């Protein structure tokens, strides 16, 4: 007899569980509708006064057998789940997100496509020091079929006494070299007011690691019709990095290249610590091309080639490296720049290892 009664009670309990499930889901739907209204009106999702009112209602209606404290605990968990449901359903999807755009962004610069599945190189001196120096590097770079030349004109340096770059003169040299050697040029701009002027000389605007969260500069770059290479900050999380790219895209400029350049950790064997796994994560989370700066991430010439191979092997769209005719007398970052002979060997090894296609060589 007890067995029959137990079975009957369990069946009844199952029905109550179904009713509870239906009511909880109905509550979830109501919470979503309330969350939509709050989102549209710019209201905060969490309202402590409203939560207290609902808990007081539970207390006044409780007739047992559960203690009021137990019911408060249960309902607080339900309230928490409802709040999370609002966040999930009303979180704005980022424009740079892979969910927003499943296909890869491909950027075309003077006939060179970035992000189309064919890895490329950006190479050039850390800083533009003279026309002669930049032209020598441009000659070596373009002879290898590389069409993107880097060179610093405005140099944000750790010490105020270090070489700060030639400024406008440096941009003018880059433009002259670009015209003579039929290549595209990229350089860093540090002030929003300089962006419009820089567009006259550059094919790609670089925003450096120290300015990754300079939001006024990001927004100003977003109003340009010019590709932007955005470097990850020295201590930035990938979420912060992605949101910095969103600042640019939210202003209308979707021509963005992300560049991993190493982050600061306790390790001193390299200049920074190359977060190589950032490449596939950024490729999964966004639709933007992803580069790796092997020079600034390692700070060591002996590590440039293995770092470049690792970057290409893990899916990078491109690698950035620094080249100088005579690194020993370079005005900035002398120890980490390749000379022209070393650069030639660097490219040939990447080609022979099939990380770069043979048709990139001329």
DATANOR-V219167 format. One line per field, one symbol per residue. ss: DSSP state (A for helix, B for strand, O for the rest). phi: phi as a letter, one per 20 degrees, with the letter a starting at -180 (. if undefined). burial: 1 if it has 16 or more other C-alpha atoms within 10 Angstrom, else 0. A space follows every 50 residues. Layout:
BEGIN
ss=???
phi=???
burial=???
END
This chain:
BEGIN
ss=OAAAAAAAAAAAAAAAAAAAAAAAAAAAAAAAAAAAAAAAOOOOOOOAAA AAAAAAAAAAAOOOOOOAAAAAAAAAAAAAAAAAAAAAAAOOOOOOBOOO OOOOOOBBBOOBBBOOOOOBBBBBOOBOOOAAAAAAAAAAAAAOOOOBBB OBOOOOOOOOOOOOOOOAAAAAAAAAAAAAAOOBBBBBOOOAAAAAAAOO OOOBBBBOAAAOOOAAAAAAAAOOOOBBBBBOOOOOOAAAAAAAAAAAAO OOOOOBBBBBOOBOOOOOOOOOBOOOOAAAAAAAABOOBBBBBAAAAAOO AAAAAAAAAAAAAOOOOBBBBBBOOOAAAOOOOAAAOBOAAAAAAAAAAA AAOOOOOAAAOO
phi=.fffffffffffffffgfffgffffffgffffffffffffemeffecfff ffffffffffefdneffgffffffffffffffffffffecfffffeffff bfeffdddclneedneodfcddbqfgcfdafffffgfgfffffemedddd aedddfdfefefgdnemggffffgffffffdlceccbedddgfeffffff ddeceddfgfdgdeffffffffeedbgcedeffgceffffffffffgfff eoeeeddecfcncecffdfcfcdfefffffffffecdefcdceffffdmc ffdffffffffffeofeacdbdcbfbggdffblffdefeffffgfgffff ffemedffffed
burial=00000000000000000000000000010011001101100000100000 00011000000000000100110010001001101110000001111100 00001110100001100011111111111000111111011101111111 11111100000001110011111111110010111111110000100100 11111111111111001111110101111111110101001111111111 01111111111111000001111101011001101111111111111111 10011011111100111111111110100101110111110010011101 100011000100
END
